[in-house]
Amino acid sequence: MHGCKVLVAEDEPVILLDLEFALASAGFEVFLASNAEIAMMVFDGQPSQISALVTDIHLGPGKQRGWEVARYARLGNPTIAVVYVTADPAASRGGVSNSIMIHKPFFMAQVVTALTTLLKAPV
């Protein structure tokens, strides 16, 4: 997946850095955001170039959540691959179609595999 740009929105710094390392090691170009508002600003800078979004559903304090970040990204790029990560066992509604949800705790390889699967799927 060399050259694919991935936006990661995660409010837990350790998980954010772990995701950055895992995705960069897999060949992705990674952009980081610690909340929804930053994620939307990063996305606005290059909506057609970002191929994928990995977002936590609960992004700490603020009005927006991962659900909204994904919907916002899909408005700007209808084919963007979306992977949700969450520690909320009840979280299953509110996401965009053709996305994958991974529950915390997870192995970083699960996220890489999910992204690869979505990015290789026919549009």
N, CA, C and O atoms as CSV, one atom per row, in Angstrom:
chain,resi,resn,atom,element,x,y,z
A,1,MET,N,N,0.827,-1.191,0.000
A,1,MET,CA,C,0.000,0.000,0.000
A,1,MET,C,C,0.867,1.249,0.000
A,1,MET,O,O,0.491,2.287,0.544
A,2,HIS,N,N,2.006,1.129,-0.607
A,2,HIS,CA,C,2.925,2.259,-0.654
A,2,HIS,C,C,2.284,3.439,-1.372
A,2,HIS,O,O,1.707,3.297,-2.451
A,3,GLY,N,N,2.399,4.592,-0.753
A,3,GLY,CA,C,1.881,5.801,-1.350
A,3,GLY,C,C,0.460,6.147,-0.968
A,3,GLY,O,O,0.021,7.270,-1.215
A,4,CYS,N,N,-0.276,5.221,-0.372
A,4,CYS,CA,C,-1.645,5.522,0.068
A,4,CYS,C,C,-1.589,6.416,1.294
A,4,CYS,O,O,-0.852,6.147,2.242
A,5,LYS,N,N,-2.369,7.471,1.265
A,5,LYS,CA,C,-2.405,8.411,2.385
A,5,LYS,C,C,-3.557,8.052,3.311
A,5,LYS,O,O,-4.696,7.883,2.876
A,6,VAL,N,N,-3.237,7.939,4.607
A,6,VAL,CA,C,-4.220,7.565,5.618
A,6,VAL,C,C,-4.273,8.654,6.681
A,6,VAL,O,O,-3.243,9.084,7.201
A,7,LEU,N,N,-5.474,9.089,6.992
A,7,LEU,CA,C,-5.711,10.029,8.079
A,7,LEU,C,C,-6.139,9.227,9.300
A,7,LEU,O,O,-7.085,8.443,9.231
A,8,VAL,N,N,-5.444,9.423,10.417
A,8,VAL,CA,C,-5.767,8.723,11.660
A,8,VAL,C,C,-6.257,9.744,12.671
A,8,VAL,O,O,-5.543,10.693,12.993
A,9,ALA,N,N,-7.481,9.553,13.177
A,9,ALA,CA,C,-8.064,10.411,14.207
A,9,ALA,C,C,-8.242,9.585,15.479
A,9,ALA,O,O,-9.069,8.674,15.531
A,10,GLU,N,N,-7.466,9.912,16.491
A,10,GLU,CA,C,-7.468,9.151,17.747
A,10,GLU,C,C,-7.047,10.092,18.868
A,10,GLU,O,O,-6.034,10.782,18.759
A,11,ASP,N,N,-7.834,10.121,19.955
A,11,ASP,CA,C,-7.529,11.044,21.040
A,11,ASP,C,C,-6.583,10.471,22.092
A,11,ASP,O,O,-6.110,11.219,22.947
A,12,GLU,N,N,-6.295,9.189,22.059
A,12,GLU,CA,C,-5.357,8.593,23.009
A,12,GLU,C,C,-3.966,8.604,22.375
A,12,GLU,O,O,-3.724,7.886,21.405
A,13,PRO,N,N,-3.037,9.425,22.924
A,13,PRO,CA,C,-1.730,9.611,22.290
A,13,PRO,C,C,-0.951,8.316,22.034
A,13,PRO,O,O,-0.318,8.178,20.987
A,14,VAL,N,N,-0.989,7.385,22.960
A,14,VAL,CA,C,-0.221,6.149,22.767
A,14,VAL,C,C,-0.773,5.350,21.589
A,14,VAL,O,O,-0.013,4.829,20.773
A,15,ILE,N,N,-2.092,5.258,21.509
A,15,ILE,CA,C,-2.710,4.522,20.397
A,15,ILE,C,C,-2.453,5.250,19.082
A,15,ILE,O,O,-2.186,4.618,18.060
A,16,LEU,N,N,-2.534,6.571,19.108
A,16,LEU,CA,C,-2.269,7.366,17.904
A,16,LEU,C,C,-0.858,7.104,17.380
A,16,LEU,O,O,-0.671,6.900,16.181
A,17,LEU,N,N,0.119,7.110,18.259
A,17,LEU,CA,C,1.500,6.867,17.835
A,17,LEU,C,C,1.718,5.426,17.403
A,17,LEU,O,O,2.466,5.170,16.460
A,18,ASP,N,N,1.070,4.477,18.086
A,18,ASP,CA,C,1.177,3.073,17.673
A,18,ASP,C,C,0.588,2.867,16.277
A,18,ASP,O,O,1.157,2.147,15.457
A,19,LEU,N,N,-0.549,3.500,16.017
A,19,LEU,CA,C,-1.159,3.395,14.688
A,19,LEU,C,C,-0.264,4.032,13.630
A,19,LEU,O,O,-0.098,3.489,12.538
A,20,GLU,N,N,0.305,5.175,13.960
A,20,GLU,CA,C,1.215,5.828,13.009
A,20,GLU,C,C,2.373,4.900,12.661
A,20,GLU,O,O,2.700,4.733,11.486
A,21,PHE,N,N,2.990,4.301,13.664
A,21,PHE,CA,C,4.127,3.421,13.426
A,21,PHE,C,C,3.726,2.209,12.597
A,21,PHE,O,O,4.408,1.861,11.633
A,22,ALA,N,N,2.622,1.565,12.965
A,22,ALA,CA,C,2.181,0.359,12.254
A,22,ALA,C,C,1.839,0.663,10.802
A,22,ALA,O,O,2.231,-0.080,9.903
A,23,LEU,N,N,1.118,1.742,10.571
A,23,LEU,CA,C,0.703,2.081,9.209
A,23,LEU,C,C,1.894,2.538,8.361
A,23,LEU,O,O,2.001,2.171,7.191
A,24,ALA,N,N,2.780,3.332,8.946
A,24,ALA,CA,C,3.972,3.763,8.205
A,24,ALA,C,C,4.856,2.561,7.876
A,24,ALA,O,O,5.436,2.491,6.792
A,25,SER,N,N,4.957,1.626,8.804
A,25,SER,CA,C,5.745,0.414,8.558
A,25,SER,C,C,5.148,-0.427,7.432
A,25,SER,O,O,5.865,-1.152,6.742
A,26,ALA,N,N,3.833,-0.327,7.251
A,26,ALA,CA,C,3.154,-1.069,6.186
A,26,ALA,C,C,3.194,-0.315,4.856
A,26,ALA,O,O,2.667,-0.800,3.854
A,27,GLY,N,N,3.811,0.860,4.841
A,27,GLY,CA,C,3.968,1.601,3.597
A,27,GLY,C,C,2.991,2.737,3.382
A,27,GLY,O,O,3.027,3.390,2.339
A,28,PHE,N,N,2.121,2.987,4.342
A,28,PHE,CA,C,1.173,4.092,4.212
A,28,PHE,C,C,1.834,5.415,4.579
A,28,PHE,O,O,2.738,5.453,5.413
A,29,GLU,N,N,1.383,6.492,3.957
A,29,GLU,CA,C,1.756,7.842,4.374
A,29,GLU,C,C,0.680,8.267,5.367
A,29,GLU,O,O,-0.505,8.259,5.032
A,30,VAL,N,N,1.071,8.636,6.574
A,30,VAL,CA,C,0.119,8.822,7.667
A,30,VAL,C,C,0.032,10.283,8.084
A,30,VAL,O,O,1.043,10.968,8.239
A,31,PHE,N,N,-1.212,10.746,8.261
A,31,PHE,CA,C,-1.502,12.068,8.795
A,31,PHE,C,C,-2.258,11.873,10.099
A,31,PHE,O,O,-3.169,11.048,10.170
A,32,LEU,N,N,-1.892,12.622,11.128
A,32,LEU,CA,C,-2.452,12.412,12.457
A,32,LEU,C,C,-3.343,13.561,12.896
A,32,LEU,O,O,-3.107,14.724,12.569
A,33,ALA,N,N,-4.385,13.195,13.656
A,33,ALA,CA,C,-5.282,14.176,14.261
A,33,ALA,C,C,-5.711,13.661,15.626
A,33,ALA,O,O,-6.088,12.498,15.768
A,34,SER,N,N,-5.652,14.527,16.626
A,34,SER,CA,C,-6.000,14.111,17.979
A,34,SER,C,C,-7.453,14.388,18.339
A,34,SER,O,O,-7.898,14.051,19.436
A,35,ASN,N,N,-8.187,14.996,17.427
A,35,ASN,CA,C,-9.628,15.200,17.639
A,35,ASN,C,C,-10.319,15.367,16.287
A,35,ASN,O,O,-9.667,15.443,15.245
A,36,ALA,N,N,-11.631,15.422,16.325
A,36,ALA,CA,C,-12.423,15.466,15.094
A,36,ALA,C,C,-12.190,16.750,14.299
A,36,ALA,O,O,-12.088,16.725,13.072
A,37,GLU,N,N,-12.107,17.859,15.006
A,37,GLU,CA,C,-11.940,19.132,14.314
A,37,GLU,C,C,-10.622,19.176,13.538
A,37,GLU,O,O,-10.581,19.641,12.398
A,38,ILE,N,N,-9.550,18.692,14.159
A,38,ILE,CA,C,-8.259,18.653,13.470
A,38,ILE,C,C,-8.326,17.693,12.285
A,38,ILE,O,O,-7.790,17.983,11.215
A,39,ALA,N,N,-8.983,16.555,12.478
A,39,ALA,CA,C,-9.113,15.584,11.393
A,39,ALA,C,C,-9.806,16.206,10.184
A,39,ALA,O,O,-9.379,16.002,9.047
A,40,MET,N,N,-10.863,16.955,10.426
A,40,MET,CA,C,-11.587,17.584,9.320
A,40,MET,C,C,-10.742,18.642,8.626
A,40,MET,O,O,-10.811,18.791,7.406
A,41,MET,N,N,-9.942,19.380,9.398
A,41,MET,CA,C,-9.058,20.381,8.791
A,41,MET,C,C,-7.975,19.711,7.946
A,41,MET,O,O,-7.677,20.173,6.845
A,42,VAL,N,N,-7.388,18.631,8.451
A,42,VAL,CA,C,-6.368,17.911,7.680
A,42,VAL,C,C,-6.992,17.369,6.399
A,42,VAL,O,O,-6.407,17.480,5.321
A,43,PHE,N,N,-8.182,16.782,6.519
A,43,PHE,CA,C,-8.862,16.246,5.342
A,43,PHE,C,C,-9.136,17.342,4.322
A,43,PHE,O,O,-8.937,17.138,3.125
A,44,ASP,N,N,-9.590,18.502,4.784
A,44,ASP,CA,C,-9.892,19.611,3.873
A,44,ASP,C,C,-8.679,20.034,3.058
A,44,ASP,O,O,-8.836,20.554,1.953
A,45,GLY,N,N,-7.481,19.826,3.574
A,45,GLY,CA,C,-6.266,20.209,2.870
A,45,GLY,C,C,-5.978,19.362,1.643
A,45,GLY,O,O,-5.252,19.800,0.751
A,46,GLN,N,N,-6.535,18.146,1.580
A,46,GLN,CA,C,-6.265,17.260,0.442
A,46,GLN,C,C,-7.307,16.150,0.332
A,46,GLN,O,O,-6.951,14.972,0.381
A,47,PRO,N,N,-8.567,16.493,0.187
A,47,PRO,CA,C,-9.635,15.484,0.218
A,47,PRO,C,C,-9.526,14.392,-0.839
A,47,PRO,O,O,-9.861,13.240,-0.564
A,48,SER,N,N,-9.074,14.722,-2.019
A,48,SER,CA,C,-9.010,13.698,-3.068
A,48,SER,C,C,-7.764,12.834,-2.958
A,48,SER,O,O,-7.680,11.786,-3.597
A,49,GLN,N,N,-6.800,13.258,-2.160
A,49,GLN,CA,C,-5.554,12.508,-2.042
A,49,GLN,C,C,-5.548,11.534,-0.872
A,49,GLN,O,O,-4.769,10.581,-0.876
A,50,ILE,N,N,-6.392,11.748,0.125
A,50,ILE,CA,C,-6.440,10.845,1.271
A,50,ILE,C,C,-7.291,9.642,0.894
A,50,ILE,O,O,-8.477,9.776,0.592
A,51,SER,N,N,-6.676,8.473,0.914
A,51,SER,CA,C,-7.330,7.240,0.481
A,51,SER,C,C,-8.110,6.550,1.581
A,51,SER,O,O,-9.036,5.787,1.305
A,52,ALA,N,N,-7.738,6.817,2.852
A,52,ALA,CA,C,-8.354,6.069,3.947
A,52,ALA,C,C,-8.386,6.893,5.223
A,52,ALA,O,O,-7.594,7.813,5.426
A,53,LEU,N,N,-9.334,6.521,6.072
A,53,LEU,CA,C,-9.509,7.147,7.378
A,53,LEU,C,C,-9.597,6.049,8.423
A,53,LEU,O,O,-10.374,5.105,8.286
A,54,VAL,N,N,-8.791,6.184,9.469
A,54,VAL,CA,C,-8.919,5.338,10.658
A,54,VAL,C,C,-9.330,6.286,11.763
A,54,VAL,O,O,-8.597,7.222,12.082
A,55,THR,N,N,-10.500,6.055,12.355
A,55,THR,CA,C,-10.980,6.979,13.370
A,55,THR,C,C,-11.562,6.264,14.570
A,55,THR,O,O,-12.293,5.281,14.447
A,56,ASP,N,N,-11.217,6.785,15.734
A,56,ASP,CA,C,-11.878,6.369,16.960
A,56,ASP,C,C,-13.286,6.946,16.905
A,56,ASP,O,O,-13.500,8.003,16.311
A,57,ILE,N,N,-14.231,6.273,17.510
A,57,ILE,CA,C,-15.594,6.799,17.534
A,57,ILE,C,C,-15.720,7.906,18.567
A,57,ILE,O,O,-16.300,8.956,18.293
A,58,HIS,N,N,-15.179,7.672,19.745
A,58,HIS,CA,C,-15.225,8.676,20.819
A,58,HIS,C,C,-13.887,9.407,20.827
A,58,HIS,O,O,-12.866,8.860,21.245
A,59,LEU,N,N,-13.910,10.634,20.364
A,59,LEU,CA,C,-12.679,11.399,20.200
A,59,LEU,C,C,-12.493,12.434,21.305
A,59,LEU,O,O,-12.049,13.550,21.035
A,60,GLY,N,N,-12.821,12.084,22.525
A,60,GLY,CA,C,-12.622,12.982,23.645
A,60,GLY,C,C,-13.601,14.137,23.624
A,60,GLY,O,O,-14.642,14.064,22.970
A,61,PRO,N,N,-13.270,15.209,24.342
A,61,PRO,CA,C,-14.183,16.351,24.402
A,61,PRO,C,C,-14.329,17.019,23.037
A,61,PRO,O,O,-13.418,16.988,22.210
A,62,GLY,N,N,-15.456,17.601,22.831
A,62,GLY,CA,C,-15.731,18.266,21.558
A,62,GLY,C,C,-17.068,17.825,21.018
A,62,GLY,O,O,-17.664,16.861,21.499
A,63,LYS,N,N,-17.527,18.534,20.025
A,63,LYS,CA,C,-18.855,18.263,19.473
A,63,LYS,C,C,-18.873,17.065,18.534
A,63,LYS,O,O,-19.861,16.332,18.485
A,64,GLN,N,N,-17.824,16.864,17.810
A,64,GLN,CA,C,-17.810,15.852,16.758
A,64,GLN,C,C,-17.252,14.526,17.268
A,64,GLN,O,O,-16.436,14.483,18.188
A,65,ARG,N,N,-17.717,13.455,16.643
A,65,ARG,CA,C,-17.233,12.114,16.944
A,65,ARG,C,C,-16.737,11.474,15.646
A,65,ARG,O,O,-16.832,12.067,14.571
A,66,GLY,N,N,-16.221,10.290,15.761
A,66,GLY,CA,C,-15.702,9.588,14.590
A,66,GLY,C,C,-16.748,9.355,13.521
A,66,GLY,O,O,-16.445,9.353,12.328
A,67,TRP,N,N,-17.998,9.154,13.961
A,67,TRP,CA,C,-19.077,8.969,12.971
A,67,TRP,C,C,-19.138,10.178,12.048
A,67,TRP,O,O,-19.222,10.035,10.828
A,68,GLU,N,N,-19.094,11.383,12.644
A,68,GLU,CA,C,-19.195,12.614,11.852
A,68,GLU,C,C,-17.960,12.820,10.977
A,68,GLU,O,O,-18.070,13.288,9.844
A,69,VAL,N,N,-16.801,12.475,11.495
A,69,VAL,CA,C,-15.576,12.611,10.694
A,69,VAL,C,C,-15.682,11.755,9.433
A,69,VAL,O,O,-15.338,12.207,8.341
A,70,ALA,N,N,-16.156,10.526,9.583
A,70,ALA,CA,C,-16.287,9.627,8.431
A,70,ALA,C,C,-17.321,10.144,7.431
A,70,ALA,O,O,-17.087,10.115,6.223
A,71,ARG,N,N,-18.456,10.613,7.932
A,71,ARG,CA,C,-19.473,11.151,7.010
A,71,ARG,C,C,-18.927,12.383,6.275
A,71,ARG,O,O,-19.150,12.548,5.076
A,72,TYR,N,N,-18.220,13.231,6.997
A,72,TYR,CA,C,-17.617,14.420,6.404
A,72,TYR,C,C,-16.614,14.030,5.315
A,72,TYR,O,O,-16.606,14.610,4.230
A,73,ALA,N,N,-15.776,13.047,5.618
A,73,ALA,CA,C,-14.772,12.596,4.648
A,73,ALA,C,C,-15.431,11.999,3.411
A,73,ALA,O,O,-14.973,12.222,2.291
A,74,ARG,N,N,-16.501,11.245,3.611
A,74,ARG,CA,C,-17.201,10.645,2.462
A,74,ARG,C,C,-17.852,11.703,1.583
A,74,ARG,O,O,-17.994,11.488,0.379
A,75,LEU,N,N,-18.251,12.839,2.148
A,75,LEU,CA,C,-18.798,13.912,1.319
A,75,LEU,C,C,-17.726,14.462,0.378
A,75,LEU,O,O,-18.008,14.772,-0.779
A,76,GLY,N,N,-16.502,14.579,0.878
A,76,GLY,CA,C,-15.408,15.109,0.077
A,76,GLY,C,C,-14.736,14.073,-0.805
A,76,GLY,O,O,-14.144,14.412,-1.830
A,77,ASN,N,N,-14.828,12.805,-0.408
A,77,ASN,CA,C,-14.203,11.714,-1.162
A,77,ASN,C,C,-15.078,10.473,-0.983
A,77,ASN,O,O,-14.883,9.724,-0.026
A,78,PRO,N,N,-16.030,10.240,-1.877
A,78,PRO,CA,C,-16.994,9.142,-1.716
A,78,PRO,C,C,-16.385,7.745,-1.667
A,78,PRO,O,O,-17.045,6.803,-1.226
A,79,THR,N,N,-15.147,7.595,-2.109
A,79,THR,CA,C,-14.535,6.260,-2.128
A,79,THR,C,C,-13.541,6.041,-0.983
A,79,THR,O,O,-12.869,5.011,-0.951
A,80,ILE,N,N,-13.435,6.975,-0.057
A,80,ILE,CA,C,-12.470,6.836,1.025
A,80,ILE,C,C,-12.780,5.592,1.866
A,80,ILE,O,O,-13.928,5.358,2.244
A,81,ALA,N,N,-11.757,4.812,2.147
A,81,ALA,CA,C,-11.901,3.630,3.000
A,81,ALA,C,C,-11.973,4.100,4.448
A,81,ALA,O,O,-11.224,4.989,4.852
A,82,VAL,N,N,-12.884,3.499,5.240
A,82,VAL,CA,C,-13.060,3.920,6.626
A,82,VAL,C,C,-12.968,2.719,7.555
A,82,VAL,O,O,-13.660,1.715,7.382
A,83,VAL,N,N,-12.079,2.854,8.559
A,83,VAL,CA,C,-11.967,1.870,9.621
A,83,VAL,C,C,-12.225,2.596,10.928
A,83,VAL,O,O,-11.562,3.584,11.245
A,84,TYR,N,N,-13.199,2.094,11.689
A,84,TYR,CA,C,-13.491,2.630,13.009
A,84,TYR,C,C,-12.787,1.783,14.052
A,84,TYR,O,O,-12.714,0.562,13.919
A,85,VAL,N,N,-12.263,2.432,15.098
A,85,VAL,CA,C,-11.741,1.716,16.255
A,85,VAL,C,C,-12.462,2.271,17.479
A,85,VAL,O,O,-12.688,3.476,17.585
A,86,THR,N,N,-12.822,1.373,18.408
A,86,THR,CA,C,-13.561,1.827,19.575
A,86,THR,C,C,-13.413,0.861,20.734
A,86,THR,O,O,-13.218,-0.341,20.551
A,87,ALA,N,N,-13.510,1.417,21.924
A,87,ALA,CA,C,-13.533,0.599,23.136
A,87,ALA,C,C,-14.969,0.384,23.595
A,87,ALA,O,O,-15.206,-0.316,24.579
A,88,ASP,N,N,-15.919,0.971,22.901
A,88,ASP,CA,C,-17.335,0.873,23.254
A,88,ASP,C,C,-17.916,-0.404,22.652
A,88,ASP,O,O,-18.097,-0.485,21.437
A,89,PRO,N,N,-18.212,-1.407,23.491
A,89,PRO,CA,C,-18.722,-2.672,22.946
A,89,PRO,C,C,-20.105,-2.542,22.307
A,89,PRO,O,O,-20.509,-3.403,21.526
A,90,ALA,N,N,-20.820,-1.485,22.629
A,90,ALA,CA,C,-22.158,-1.304,22.074
A,90,ALA,C,C,-22.149,-0.507,20.772
A,90,ALA,O,O,-23.184,-0.391,20.115
A,91,ALA,N,N,-21.018,0.032,20.396
A,91,ALA,CA,C,-20.937,0.866,19.188
A,91,ALA,C,C,-21.071,-0.003,17.946
A,91,ALA,O,O,-20.232,-0.864,17.681
A,92,SER,N,N,-22.114,0.228,17.204
A,92,SER,CA,C,-22.285,-0.513,15.955
A,92,SER,C,C,-23.135,0.248,14.961
A,92,SER,O,O,-23.279,-0.174,13.814
A,93,ARG,N,N,-23.694,1.356,15.384
A,93,ARG,CA,C,-24.557,2.131,14.490
A,93,ARG,C,C,-24.009,3.530,14.305
A,93,ARG,O,O,-23.356,4.085,15.189
A,94,GLY,N,N,-24.283,4.074,13.169
A,94,GLY,CA,C,-23.887,5.445,12.910
A,94,GLY,C,C,-22.769,5.584,11.909
A,94,GLY,O,O,-22.446,6.696,11.491
A,95,GLY,N,N,-22.172,4.478,11.518
A,95,GLY,CA,C,-21.051,4.534,10.590
A,95,GLY,C,C,-21.486,4.606,9.146
A,95,GLY,O,O,-22.650,4.378,8.816
A,96,VAL,N,N,-20.544,4.923,8.300
A,96,VAL,CA,C,-20.802,4.955,6.862
A,96,VAL,C,C,-20.786,3.534,6.318
A,96,VAL,O,O,-20.226,2.631,6.940
A,97,SER,N,N,-21.389,3.343,5.178
A,97,SER,CA,C,-21.417,2.021,4.556
A,97,SER,C,C,-20.019,1.619,4.090
A,97,SER,O,O,-19.126,2.455,3.957
A,98,ASN,N,N,-19.856,0.333,3.849
A,98,ASN,CA,C,-18.579,-0.207,3.367
A,98,ASN,C,C,-17.406,0.233,4.237
A,98,ASN,O,O,-16.378,0.698,3.745
A,99,SER,N,N,-17.590,0.071,5.539
A,99,SER,CA,C,-16.535,0.386,6.497
A,99,SER,C,C,-16.331,-0.826,7.392
A,99,SER,O,O,-17.123,-1.769,7.369
A,100,ILE,N,N,-15.273,-0.794,8.171
A,100,ILE,CA,C,-14.973,-1.893,9.087
A,100,ILE,C,C,-14.799,-1.320,10.481
A,100,ILE,O,O,-14.174,-0.275,10.661
A,101,MET,N,N,-15.364,-2.023,11.483
A,101,MET,CA,C,-15.197,-1.624,12.872
A,101,MET,C,C,-14.313,-2.635,13.594
A,101,MET,O,O,-14.498,-3.847,13.473
A,102,ILE,N,N,-13.361,-2.114,14.339
A,102,ILE,CA,C,-12.458,-2.941,15.129
A,102,ILE,C,C,-12.575,-2.487,16.584
A,102,ILE,O,O,-12.457,-1.300,16.889
A,103,HIS,N,N,-12.805,-3.442,17.466
A,103,HIS,CA,C,-12.955,-3.114,18.885
A,103,HIS,C,C,-11.615,-3.157,19.604
A,103,HIS,O,O,-10.790,-4.038,19.364
A,104,LYS,N,N,-11.415,-2.180,20.498
A,104,LYS,CA,C,-10.220,-2.116,21.333
A,104,LYS,C,C,-10.383,-3.104,22.485
A,104,LYS,O,O,-11.500,-3.308,22.960
A,105,PRO,N,N,-9.316,-3.710,22.936
A,105,PRO,CA,C,-7.961,-3.634,22.404
A,105,PRO,C,C,-7.851,-4.438,21.114
A,105,PRO,O,O,-8.585,-5.405,20.915
A,106,PHE,N,N,-6.950,-4.044,20.256
A,106,PHE,CA,C,-6.771,-4.722,18.978
A,106,PHE,C,C,-5.284,-4.848,18.674
A,106,PHE,O,O,-4.448,-4.186,19.290
A,107,PHE,N,N,-4.978,-5.700,17.726
A,107,PHE,CA,C,-3.617,-5.814,17.214
A,107,PHE,C,C,-3.491,-4.854,16.043
A,107,PHE,O,O,-4.423,-4.724,15.249
A,108,MET,N,N,-2.363,-4.188,15.924
A,108,MET,CA,C,-2.157,-3.237,14.831
A,108,MET,C,C,-2.318,-3.906,13.472
A,108,MET,O,O,-2.756,-3.271,12.513
A,109,ALA,N,N,-1.969,-5.169,13.391
A,109,ALA,CA,C,-2.122,-5.893,12.122
A,109,ALA,C,C,-3.580,-5.944,11.684
A,109,ALA,O,O,-3.858,-6.009,10.486
A,110,GLN,N,N,-4.509,-5.916,12.624
A,110,GLN,CA,C,-5.932,-5.912,12.268
A,110,GLN,C,C,-6.290,-4.648,11.491
A,110,GLN,O,O,-7.061,-4.701,10.532
A,111,VAL,N,N,-5.739,-3.531,11.899
A,111,VAL,CA,C,-6.026,-2.261,11.225
A,111,VAL,C,C,-5.402,-2.263,9.832
A,111,VAL,O,O,-6.042,-1.855,8.863
A,112,VAL,N,N,-4.168,-2.715,9.732
A,112,VAL,CA,C,-3.497,-2.778,8.431
A,112,VAL,C,C,-4.269,-3.695,7.489
A,112,VAL,O,O,-4.479,-3.356,6.324
A,113,THR,N,N,-4.693,-4.856,7.991
A,113,THR,CA,C,-5.454,-5.801,7.168
A,113,THR,C,C,-6.790,-5.205,6.743
A,113,THR,O,O,-7.192,-5.345,5.587
A,114,ALA,N,N,-7.474,-4.550,7.657
A,114,ALA,CA,C,-8.763,-3.933,7.334
A,114,ALA,C,C,-8.608,-2.875,6.247
A,114,ALA,O,O,-9.386,-2.845,5.294
A,115,LEU,N,N,-7.614,-2.017,6.384
A,115,LEU,CA,C,-7.382,-0.985,5.367
A,115,LEU,C,C,-7.043,-1.592,4.018
A,115,LEU,O,O,-7.568,-1.173,2.986
A,116,THR,N,N,-6.169,-2.574,4.034
A,116,THR,CA,C,-5.776,-3.227,2.779
A,116,THR,C,C,-6.983,-3.859,2.104
A,116,THR,O,O,-7.152,-3.750,0.890
A,117,THR,N,N,-7.820,-4.519,2.893
A,117,THR,CA,C,-9.034,-5.136,2.352
A,117,THR,C,C,-9.950,-4.096,1.713
A,117,THR,O,O,-10.414,-4.282,0.588
A,118,LEU,N,N,-10.208,-3.013,2.420
A,118,LEU,CA,C,-11.092,-1.968,1.891
A,118,LEU,C,C,-10.498,-1.292,0.650
A,118,LEU,O,O,-11.220,-1.003,-0.304
A,119,LEU,N,N,-9.206,-1.043,0.662
A,119,LEU,CA,C,-8.581,-0.340,-0.450
A,119,LEU,C,C,-8.494,-1.205,-1.709
A,119,LEU,O,O,-8.456,-0.680,-2.822
A,120,LYS,N,N,-8.463,-2.518,-1.537
A,120,LYS,CA,C,-8.393,-3.414,-2.696
A,120,LYS,C,C,-9.777,-3.822,-3.202
A,120,LYS,O,O,-9.898,-4.408,-4.278
A,121,ALA,N,N,-10.821,-3.514,-2.429
A,121,ALA,CA,C,-12.182,-3.897,-2.826
A,121,ALA,C,C,-12.624,-3.063,-4.027
A,121,ALA,O,O,-12.261,-1.893,-4.146
A,122,PRO,N,N,-13.400,-3.666,-4.907
A,122,PRO,CA,C,-13.922,-2.880,-6.036
A,122,PRO,C,C,-14.843,-1.779,-5.542
A,122,PRO,O,O,-15.579,-1.963,-4.573
A,123,VAL,N,N,-14.799,-0.652,-6.199
A,123,VAL,CA,C,-15.601,0.505,-5.783
A,123,VAL,C,C,-17.019,0.380,-6.240
A,123,VAL,O,O,-17.833,1.265,-5.976
